């Protein structure tokens, strides 16, 4: 019998991916991959939601959770609902919300951000411009009208 000079098993330990590129860079790559997967899932969810939008019945807390960041946003929407269809000027909204110390241009920026967030999630707007005034859209008025 002959003795093989080569061992049957390879005892040489292979380097892991984190050791090859560095632990920090490897963790960043994993994070980017996970974020990409999450964005794809969100896109799929938005697609399904937009396709079934006619069959869903949205409630006020769901819309507020998506569109509003804080109490000021909620108060803006409440005042817009109380005013009704004609709408209200941003300066009048600012005077009604004087306890929050918001200015008229901040009101408009907040409404635009709420519209952007709701557009991204559902494809709807919460408020619209009617001349110089802001008013709730028919979608938002329908949602707020059911709770009142």
NORWONOR-V393023 format. One record per residue. RES is the residue in one letter. PHI is phi in whole degrees, 0 to 359 (NA if undefined). PSI is psi in whole degrees, -180 to 180 (NA if undefined). Layout:
BEGIN
res=RES phi=PHI psi=PSI
res=RES phi=PHI psi=PSI
END
This chain:
BEGIN
res=X phi=NA psi=141
res=X phi=261 psi=143
res=X phi=269 psi=127
res=X phi=281 psi=136
res=X phi=280 psi=-20
res=X phi=273 psi=135
res=X phi=288 psi=154
res=X phi=291 psi=-41
res=X phi=257 psi=147
res=X phi=269 psi=113
res=X phi=275 psi=-3
res=X phi=289 psi=123
res=X phi=277 psi=130
res=X phi=276 psi=147
res=X phi=283 psi=141
res=X phi=283 psi=166
res=X phi=298 psi=-38
res=X phi=292 psi=-30
res=X phi=283 psi=-29
res=X phi=288 psi=-48
res=X phi=259 psi=-9
res=X phi=103 psi=141
res=X phi=296 psi=-43
res=X phi=296 psi=-47
res=X phi=295 psi=-38
res=X phi=295 psi=-43
res=X phi=295 psi=-36
res=X phi=294 psi=-39
res=X phi=296 psi=-43
res=X phi=297 psi=-42
res=X phi=296 psi=-44
res=X phi=298 psi=-41
res=X phi=295 psi=-41
res=X phi=293 psi=-41
res=X phi=295 psi=-37
res=X phi=295 psi=-42
res=X phi=296 psi=-41
res=X phi=295 psi=-42
res=X phi=297 psi=-39
res=X phi=295 psi=-40
res=X phi=294 psi=-41
res=X phi=297 psi=-41
res=X phi=297 psi=-43
res=X phi=298 psi=-43
res=X phi=298 psi=-44
res=X phi=297 psi=-39
res=X phi=296 psi=-45
res=X phi=296 psi=-44
res=X phi=298 psi=-42
res=X phi=291 psi=-32
res=X phi=289 psi=-34
res=X phi=258 psi=14
res=X phi=303 psi=-36
res=X phi=292 psi=-24
res=X phi=268 psi=-13
res=X phi=273 psi=151
res=X phi=238 psi=102
res=X phi=277 psi=146
res=X phi=250 psi=163
res=X phi=301 psi=-44
res=X phi=298 psi=-33
res=X phi=293 psi=-45
res=X phi=295 psi=-42
res=X phi=297 psi=-39
res=X phi=297 psi=-38
res=X phi=282 psi=-48
res=X phi=274 psi=-37
res=X phi=265 psi=138
res=X phi=263 psi=-33
res=X phi=213 psi=-173
res=X phi=293 psi=-31
res=X phi=296 psi=-43
res=X phi=298 psi=-42
res=X phi=297 psi=-41
res=X phi=294 psi=-38
res=X phi=300 psi=-47
res=X phi=295 psi=-37
res=X phi=295 psi=-43
res=X phi=295 psi=-41
res=X phi=298 psi=-36
res=X phi=291 psi=-42
res=X phi=295 psi=-37
res=X phi=291 psi=-41
res=X phi=96 psi=-156
res=X phi=295 psi=-39
res=X phi=297 psi=-30
res=X phi=92 psi=-180
res=X phi=217 psi=146
res=X phi=289 psi=149
res=X phi=302 psi=-35
res=X phi=291 psi=-35
res=X phi=290 psi=-37
res=X phi=298 psi=-41
res=X phi=295 psi=-37
res=X phi=290 psi=-35
res=X phi=291 psi=-29
res=X phi=253 psi=37
res=X phi=297 psi=-28
res=X phi=293 psi=-21
res=X phi=269 psi=-9
res=X phi=58 psi=49
res=X phi=257 psi=148
res=X phi=260 psi=167
res=X phi=298 psi=-38
res=X phi=288 psi=-28
res=X phi=291 psi=-34
res=X phi=299 psi=-49
res=X phi=297 psi=-42
res=X phi=296 psi=-40
res=X phi=296 psi=-42
res=X phi=296 psi=-42
res=X phi=297 psi=-39
res=X phi=293 psi=-39
res=X phi=297 psi=-43
res=X phi=299 psi=-42
res=X phi=296 psi=-43
res=X phi=294 psi=-43
res=X phi=290 psi=-35
res=X phi=297 psi=-41
res=X phi=295 psi=-39
res=X phi=274 psi=-43
res=X phi=238 psi=-13
res=X phi=80 psi=19
res=X phi=238 psi=162
res=X phi=248 psi=152
res=X phi=264 psi=-30
res=X phi=217 psi=157
res=X phi=219 psi=159
res=X phi=277 psi=132
res=X phi=235 psi=94
res=X phi=72 psi=-122
res=X phi=266 psi=-9
res=X phi=265 psi=156
res=X phi=256 psi=138
res=X phi=218 psi=156
res=X phi=291 psi=146
res=X phi=286 psi=169
res=X phi=297 psi=-35
res=X phi=299 psi=-50
res=X phi=291 psi=-39
res=X phi=296 psi=-36
res=X phi=295 psi=-44
res=X phi=294 psi=-47
res=X phi=288 psi=-30
res=X phi=292 psi=-31
res=X phi=290 psi=-32
res=X phi=276 psi=-19
res=X phi=279 psi=NA
END
